[in-house]
Amino acid sequence: MVRTPTDHSGDLVAAGIDAREVIDLADRTLAEDLDGGIDVTTVATVPPEQLSVLDFVSRANGVVAGLPVAAVVLERAGDVEVTLAATDGDTVEPGRLVLSAVGPTHSLLTAERSALNLLGHLSGVATATAAWARALAGTTAE
């Protein structure tokens, strides 16, 4: 199912996250990555009309978190449609598709590093938190 930016904003709000702050974060990370310019390698080597599919696939066992955030980053880069193949909080194994995006190759290449960095960081925190919760389960720790 393709989810529109409005759907992602709803996901963020449902999770108690200010959608405007995520949009601002996405814009800042994209601007920082481009350092005020353009992705010169992409512009020099990829035809502007080329379309591509971008898949984010887990590399290890863990808990996925930040999918709507990654989707917003990808969508802010251009005319990109994102499909979430997992839900925040899902336990994933290596090779599991968690997000797929379709759009102009320029937009996908511009945003993939920022989206993947945020998704990786948030999923790493969720994975570590889940490990601690499992370790403390059944104890008197509060």
N, C-alpha and C positions, 0 to 999 in steps of 0.2 A: 504494500500500500504506500503510495507517495503521500508524504505529509507536507503541507504548505507551511510557510513561515508563521502563519496565524496558529496552526496546530502546535508548532514548537513553542510559541509564546505561551499557549495554554498549558503545555507540559511544564514549562518553567514556573508559571504562576501556581499550578497545582502542587509543585514541590516547594513552594514558599520562596521562590527566587524572583527577583525583580527583572522582568524581561528587558526593560530599557537598559539596565546595568549590563546585562549580557550582550546586548547589541553594541553598547559603548565599548565593552571589552573586546568584542570581535573586531570592531573598527580599529581600535588601538593596536591590536596584535597584527592585523594585516598591514597597517601603516608602518609599524616598527619593522616588520619583516621586509617590506619594500624600501625602507629607509628613505621615504619621500619620493621615490622614483617608480620605475616599472620593473617587472621581472625580465631583464634584458635577454637572458638565455631563452626563455619561452618565446618572447617576441621575435627573436632572431631565428628560431628553429622550428616553430610550430605555426602552421597556417591559421590565421585568425578565425576562419570559419569551421575549423575542425572541432568535432564533438567527441567526447570520450565518456567512459564509465570509470568511476573510482570506487574501489571497494576497500573498506577497512576490515581487516580480519585479525582476530586475536592471535598473538604469538605464544601465549602461555595460559595456564589455568589462572583464573582470577574472577573478580567481580567487576563488571562494567559499570561505569558511572560517567556522566557528562555527555551522553549522546545528544540531547537537545542543544547543548552548548556547541558541540562540534557542528551540528546541523546549521545553526545560526551563522557560524563562521563561514562555512562553505557557501551558504546562500548570500551572505553579504558581499562575497567576491564577484558575484554575477548571476546570470540567469541559470541557476542550478536547482535541480529537483532532487530532494533527499528522501531516501527510504530508510527508515530505522528497522533493522532486522533483529534487534534485541531491545530490551527495556532496561533502564537503569536499575541496578540491583540484581540482574541476572548473573548467575555463575556461568562462566564460559570456559571452554577448553581450546587448546591450540587449533587453529584452522576455522574457527567459528566466524562466520560473517556477522558483523554487528551493525554496519552502516554501508549503504551504497548511494552513490550520487551520480547523476547524469547531467551533462552540460558542456559548455564550451571548454575545451582543453585548457585554454589560457586561464579561465576562472578557477578550474580545478587545481591546476598546478600552482596558482598564486596562493590558494587557501589551504592546501593539504597539510603543509608543515605546521601552520598555526593550529588547525583543527586537531591534528594528530597529537601535537604537544599537549594541548588542553585535555583531550580525551585520555591520553596516557597518564598524565599526572593525576587526574581525578579518579581514574580506574585504579591506579596504584594506591592512592589513599583508601579507596573503598576496599581493596583487596587486603591491605594491612589491617584495617579496622575489622573486617570479617574474621581474620585470623586471630586477632586479640579477643573478639567476642566468643569464638569457639574455644579458645584456650581458657577463658574465664567461666564458661558455661558450667553450671553445677557447683560453683564455689560460692563463698560468702562475699566475694568482692562486689562492690556496688558501683 
